Amino acid sequence: MAHFGDDELAGALVERVAIEDWIAARDDAGLDAGHWAARGAAFAAVLPDGGGGGGEGEARRSRRRWRVVLRAPAAVGLASRLVWQGQYLAVLAVESDPRRRDRVVLRCEAREA
């Protein structure tokens, strides 16, 4: 698979992703009744992310990690997930690039629905 630098990645916002936010709620019995709510859609660059984890003493990850670049300001936070090509990507980190203030970089992990 091709490797892209940050500039090439930021210029390749060609994937369509849906953005969803977790809406926390409790039912009458106090049980979790939260749900995912559609927030909108955006164009993104999505690439496998080999960074982070896997060091000595850490549990081996079985979930795939992704690096996703969106045009800022994207209303995405740690209570968000992306839906991309039928996969759910939980947002683990949100970073801004001081060299490209019009972009936000997300570190995501594939999860079950």
N, CA and C of each residue as an Amber inpcrd file, in Angstrom:
protein
   339
   0.8460000  -1.1890000   0.0000000   0.0000000   0.0000000   0.0000000
   0.8800000   1.2370000   0.0000000   0.5020000   2.2440000  -0.7230000
   1.3010000   3.4600000  -0.8290000   1.3230000   4.1970000   0.4990000
   2.4610000   4.8310000   0.7680000   2.5910000   5.6460000   1.9690000
   2.4920000   7.1030000   1.5560000   1.7030000   7.8720000   2.2590000
   1.5390000   9.2810000   1.9630000   2.0890000  10.0950000   3.1130000
   2.7410000  11.1970000   2.8000000   3.1080000  12.1660000   3.8230000
   1.8650000  12.9560000   4.2050000   1.9780000  13.7710000   5.2560000
   0.8190000  14.5250000   5.7170000   0.2760000  15.4590000   4.6430000
   1.1600000  16.0870000   3.8410000   0.6800000  17.0000000   2.8070000
  -0.1030000  16.2600000   1.7300000   0.3910000  15.1050000   1.2940000
  -0.3200000  14.3260000   0.2860000  -1.6390000  13.7950000   0.8410000
  -1.6200000  13.3620000   2.0900000  -2.8240000  12.8360000   2.7230000
  -3.8830000  13.9220000   2.8220000  -3.4820000  15.1100000   3.2610000
  -4.4380000  16.2010000   3.4260000  -5.0240000  16.6260000   2.0880000
  -4.2890000  16.4240000   0.9960000  -4.7830000  16.8050000  -0.3160000
  -5.6570000  15.7610000  -0.9650000  -5.8260000  14.6250000  -0.3220000
  -6.5470000  13.5060000  -0.9190000  -7.8760000  13.2440000  -0.2070000
  -8.6410000  14.2830000   0.0330000  -9.9200000  14.1370000   0.7470000
 -10.9790000  13.6580000  -0.2350000 -10.9300000  12.3880000  -0.5820000
 -11.8100000  11.8480000  -1.6130000 -12.7740000  10.7850000  -1.0850000
 -12.6160000  10.3500000   0.1640000 -13.5080000   9.3500000   0.7540000
 -14.6570000  10.0630000   1.4630000 -15.8520000   9.5320000   1.3090000
 -17.0270000  10.1050000   1.9810000 -17.2420000   9.3480000   3.2840000
 -17.3200000  10.0750000   4.4040000 -17.5750000   9.4650000   5.7030000
 -18.7910000  10.1210000   6.3440000 -19.5660000   9.3320000   7.0530000
 -20.6730000   9.8640000   7.8460000 -20.1560000  10.0650000   9.2640000
 -20.5900000  11.1410000   9.8910000 -20.1920000  11.4500000  11.2640000
 -21.3980000  11.2360000  12.1620000 -21.1950000  10.4630000  13.2350000
 -22.2480000  10.2090000  14.2140000 -21.7310000  10.5540000  15.6030000
 -22.6160000  11.0380000  16.4740000 -22.2750000  11.3430000  17.8580000
 -23.0880000  10.4640000  18.7900000 -22.4740000  10.0680000  19.9030000
 -23.1570000   9.2800000  20.9230000 -23.9890000  10.2240000  21.7820000
 -25.2730000   9.9290000  21.8820000 -26.1850000  10.7010000  22.7190000
 -26.4720000   9.8490000  23.9500000 -25.8960000  10.2460000  25.0690000
 -26.0720000   9.4890000  26.3090000 -27.4850000   9.7080000  26.8520000
 -28.0830000   8.6440000  27.3370000 -29.4270000   8.7290000  27.9250000
 -29.6410000   7.5180000  28.8340000 -30.5620000   7.6540000  29.7560000
 -30.9470000   6.5640000  30.6640000 -32.4500000   6.3520000  30.5650000
 -32.8570000   5.0890000  30.6700000 -34.2950000   4.8180000  30.6710000
 -34.8210000   4.9350000  32.0950000 -36.1050000   4.6330000  32.2900000
 -36.7390000   4.7740000  33.6070000 -36.0990000   3.8920000  34.6670000
 -35.4890000   2.7790000  34.2520000 -34.8340000   1.8730000  35.1930000
 -33.3660000   2.2500000  35.4220000 -32.9110000   3.3190000  34.7770000
 -31.5370000   3.7620000  34.9400000 -30.5420000   3.0340000  34.0420000
 -31.0620000   2.2430000  33.1210000 -30.1880000   1.5210000  32.2070000
 -29.7870000   2.4070000  31.0370000 -28.6680000   2.0840000  30.4280000
 -28.1740000   2.8540000  29.2950000 -29.1550000   2.7560000  28.1290000
 -29.6520000   3.8950000  27.6850000 -30.5540000   3.9540000  26.5370000
 -29.9910000   4.9020000  25.4820000 -28.6740000   5.0980000  25.5340000
 -28.0360000   5.9960000  24.5850000 -28.0990000   5.4460000  23.1710000
 -27.8210000   6.3290000  22.2120000 -27.8660000   5.9250000  20.8070000
 -26.9500000   6.8170000  19.9780000 -26.6330000   6.3380000  18.7860000
 -25.8330000   7.1080000  17.8380000 -26.7630000   7.9650000  16.9960000
 -26.4140000   9.2390000  16.8470000 -27.2150000  10.1630000  16.0520000
 -26.3680000  10.7090000  14.9060000 -26.9430000  10.7390000  13.7190000
 -26.2520000  11.2630000  12.5480000 -25.9460000  12.7430000  12.7500000
 -24.7160000  13.1170000  12.4430000 -24.2720000  14.4950000  12.6130000
 -24.0520000  15.1740000  11.2640000 -23.7910000  14.3720000  10.2380000
 -23.5210000  14.9150000   8.9210000 -22.5360000  14.0320000   8.1900000
 -21.9950000  14.5500000   7.1160000 -21.0240000  13.8040000   6.3200000
 -19.9030000  14.7430000   5.9170000 -18.7740000  14.1430000   5.5450000
 -17.6200000  14.9430000   5.1440000 -16.7590000  14.1310000   4.1900000
 -15.9390000  14.8450000   3.4430000 -14.9270000  14.1770000   2.6390000
 -13.6770000  14.0360000   3.4910000 -12.9930000  12.9050000   3.3430000
 -11.8500000  12.6040000   4.1860000 -10.7970000  11.8320000   3.4080000
  -9.6080000  11.8060000   3.9540000  -8.5570000  10.8940000   3.5120000
  -8.4410000   9.8420000   4.6070000  -8.4790000   8.5720000   4.2410000
  -8.4580000   7.4850000   5.2190000  -7.3270000   6.5270000   4.8530000
  -6.4000000   6.3320000   5.7980000  -5.2750000   5.4270000   5.5800000
  -5.0400000   4.5790000   6.8180000  -4.5230000   3.3720000   6.6470000
  -4.1570000   2.5560000   7.8110000  -3.1630000   3.3190000   8.6780000
  -3.2890000   3.1650000   9.9830000  -2.4230000   3.8550000  10.9320000
  -1.6510000   2.8340000  11.7330000  -0.3870000   2.7690000  11.5130000
   0.4590000   1.8360000  12.2620000   0.9950000   2.4480000  13.5290000
   0.7430000   3.7380000  13.7560000   1.3090000   4.4210000  14.9130000
   0.6060000   4.0830000  16.2070000   1.3590000   4.1690000  17.3000000
   0.8150000   4.0020000  18.6390000   0.6060000   2.5590000  19.0220000
   1.0120000   2.2310000  20.2160000   0.7880000   0.8930000  20.7610000
   1.7430000  -0.1350000  20.2140000   1.5740000  -1.3600000  20.6700000
   2.3650000  -2.4640000  20.1940000   3.7260000  -2.5630000  20.8420000
   4.0250000  -1.6690000  21.7900000   5.3160000  -1.6950000  22.4570000
   5.3870000  -2.7780000  23.5090000   6.5690000  -2.9230000  24.0950000
   6.7720000  -3.9450000  25.1190000   5.8220000  -3.7210000  26.2790000
   5.2100000  -4.7740000  26.7670000   4.3040000  -4.7000000  27.8980000
   2.8830000  -4.3090000  27.5320000   2.6200000  -3.9900000  26.2850000
   1.2680000  -3.6310000  25.8690000   0.5830000  -4.8320000  25.2400000
  -0.7150000  -4.9160000  25.4530000  -1.4830000  -5.9970000  24.8280000
  -1.5060000  -5.7900000  23.3280000  -1.4320000  -6.8490000  22.5890000
  -1.4920000  -6.7590000  21.1270000  -2.9230000  -6.4070000  20.7170000
  -3.0430000  -5.4330000  19.8120000  -4.3640000  -5.0130000  19.3430000
  -4.8210000  -5.9210000  18.2270000  -6.0970000  -6.2550000  18.2580000
  -6.6580000  -7.0250000  17.1560000  -7.5380000  -6.1510000  16.2640000
  -7.8460000  -4.9490000  16.7200000  -8.6720000  -4.0410000  15.9270000
  -7.7890000  -3.1870000  15.0330000  -8.2690000  -2.9350000  13.8460000
  -7.5090000  -2.1520000  12.8770000  -7.5920000  -0.6750000  13.2130000
  -6.4920000   0.0310000  13.0810000  -6.4340000   1.4690000  13.3450000
  -6.3180000   2.2380000  12.0340000  -6.8960000   3.4370000  12.0270000
  -6.9320000   4.2850000  10.8400000  -6.5370000   5.7050000  11.2010000
  -5.9350000   6.4000000  10.2580000  -5.6700000   7.8300000  10.3560000
  -6.5960000   8.4930000   9.3470000  -7.3890000   9.4340000   9.8310000
  -8.3970000  10.0850000   8.9930000  -8.1660000  11.5950000   9.0430000
  -8.0990000  12.2090000   7.8760000  -7.9380000  13.6620000   7.7900000
  -9.2380000  14.2440000   7.2610000  -9.7560000  15.2430000   7.9760000
 -10.9700000  15.9650000   7.5860000 -10.6430000  17.4440000   7.4660000
 -11.4590000  18.1300000   6.7050000 -11.3240000  19.5830000   6.6330000
 -11.8930000  20.1670000   7.9240000 -11.1560000  21.0660000   8.5560000
 -11.5960000  21.6900000   9.8000000 -12.4690000  22.9050000   9.4630000
 -13.3790000  23.3370000  10.2830000 -13.6720000  22.6980000  11.5580000
 -14.6950000  21.5750000  11.3770000 -14.2900000  20.4030000  11.6760000
 -15.1970000  19.2600000  11.6430000 -15.7030000  19.0500000  13.0660000
 -16.9860000  18.8960000  13.2180000 -17.5820000  18.7260000  14.5390000
 -17.4140000  17.2720000  14.9680000 -16.1770000  16.8920000  15.2610000
 -15.8580000  15.5160000  15.6400000 -15.0970000  15.5460000  16.9510000
 -15.4960000  14.6770000  17.8720000 -14.8190000  14.5920000  19.1630000
 -14.6920000  13.1440000  19.5980000 -14.3200000  12.9540000  20.8410000
 -14.1090000  11.6090000  21.3600000 -15.4170000  10.8480000  21.5690000
 -16.5490000  11.5360000  21.5010000 -17.8520000  10.8670000  21.5930000
 -18.4410000  10.6730000  20.2030000 -17.5790000  10.7050000  19.1760000
 -18.0210000  10.5570000  17.7910000 -17.4990000   9.2460000  17.2150000
 -18.1350000   8.8560000  16.1290000 -17.6060000   7.7680000  15.3210000
 -17.8590000   8.1220000  13.8640000 -17.0800000   7.4860000  13.0040000
 -17.2480000   7.6610000  11.5660000 -17.7830000   6.3680000  10.9860000
 -18.5880000   6.4860000   9.9560000 -19.0420000   5.3200000   9.2040000
 -18.4080000   5.4530000   7.8340000 -17.5500000   4.4780000   7.4940000
 -16.7880000   4.5310000   6.2500000 -16.7600000   3.1550000   5.6260000
 -17.2570000   3.0430000   4.4230000 -17.2920000   1.7900000   3.6740000
 -17.8580000   0.6350000   4.5190000 -18.9370000   0.9160000   5.2390000
 -19.5950000  -0.1050000   6.0480000 -18.8990000  -0.4160000   7.3580000
 -17.8490000   0.2990000   7.6920000 -17.1250000   0.0880000   8.9400000
 -17.4070000   1.2320000   9.9010000 -17.3980000   0.9150000  11.1870000
 -17.5390000   1.9280000  12.2230000 -16.1600000   2.2180000  12.7900000
 -15.7640000   3.4900000  12.7530000 -14.4570000   3.8980000  13.2350000
 -14.6310000   4.7910000  14.4560000 -14.2650000   4.2690000  15.6290000
 -14.3410000   5.0360000  16.8670000 -13.1980000   6.0470000  16.8950000
 -13.5060000   7.2790000  17.2590000 -12.4920000   8.3310000  17.3320000
 -11.7480000   8.1920000  18.6630000 -10.4290000   7.9770000  18.5800000
  -9.5840000   7.8390000  19.7580000  -8.8340000   9.1220000  20.0940000
  -8.5400000   9.9240000  19.0720000  -7.8060000  11.1740000  19.2770000
  -8.1400000  12.1420000  18.1540000  -8.1340000  13.4200000  18.4900000
  -8.3660000  14.4980000  17.5260000  -7.1700000  15.4380000  17.6300000
  -6.4800000  15.6350000  16.5110000  -5.2830000  16.4700000  16.4990000
  -5.4060000  17.5160000  15.4020000  -4.8870000  18.7050000  15.6640000
  -4.8090000  19.7070000  14.6060000  -3.3550000  19.7950000  14.1650000
  -3.1640000  20.1220000  12.9060000  -1.8220000  20.2550000  12.3510000
  -1.5150000  21.7370000  12.2420000  -0.5370000  22.2550000  13.0120000
  -0.2610000  23.6830000  12.9600000   0.2000000  24.1540000  11.5800000
   0.7010000  23.2380000  10.7370000   1.1110000  23.6040000   9.3830000
  -0.0830000  23.7250000   8.4580000  -1.1700000  23.0190000   8.7620000
  -2.3880000  23.0190000   7.9340000  -3.5900000  23.2460000   8.8450000
  -3.8270000  24.4730000   9.2060000  -4.9110000  24.7840000  10.1490000
  -6.2940000  24.4680000   9.6060000  -6.3870000  24.2090000   8.3060000
  -7.6770000  23.8750000   7.7160000  -7.9360000  22.3690000   7.7340000
  -7.1120000  21.6020000   8.4440000  -7.2660000  20.1430000   8.5170000
  -7.2440000  19.6820000   9.9630000  -7.9620000  18.6030000  10.2330000
  -7.9230000  17.9460000  11.5300000  -7.6060000  16.4680000  11.2680000
  -6.7440000  15.8920000  12.0990000  -6.3430000  14.4990000  11.9490000
  -6.9640000  13.6960000  13.0830000  -7.6510000  12.6260000  12.7170000
  -8.2690000  11.7450000  13.7000000  -7.5170000  10.4270000  13.7330000
  -7.3270000   9.8860000  14.9150000  -6.8320000   8.5240000  15.0740000
  -8.0580000   7.6940000  15.4430000  -8.3380000   6.6780000  14.6550000
  -9.5680000   5.9020000  14.8140000  -9.2630000   4.4160000  14.9100000
 -10.2400000   3.6920000  15.4500000 -10.1310000   2.2420000  15.5640000
 -11.4350000   1.6130000  15.0880000 -11.3190000   0.5730000  14.2730000
 -12.5130000  -0.1340000  13.7970000 -13.2020000  -0.8170000  14.9580000
 -14.5090000  -0.6980000  15.0230000 -15.3110000  -1.2980000  16.0990000
 -16.5460000  -1.9440000  15.5210000 -17.1620000  -2.7770000  16.3120000
 -18.4560000  -3.3670000  15.9440000 -19.5380000  -2.3200000  16.1660000
 -20.6430000  -2.4650000  15.4790000 -21.7550000  -1.5000000  15.5800000
 -22.3120000  -1.3730000  16.9590000
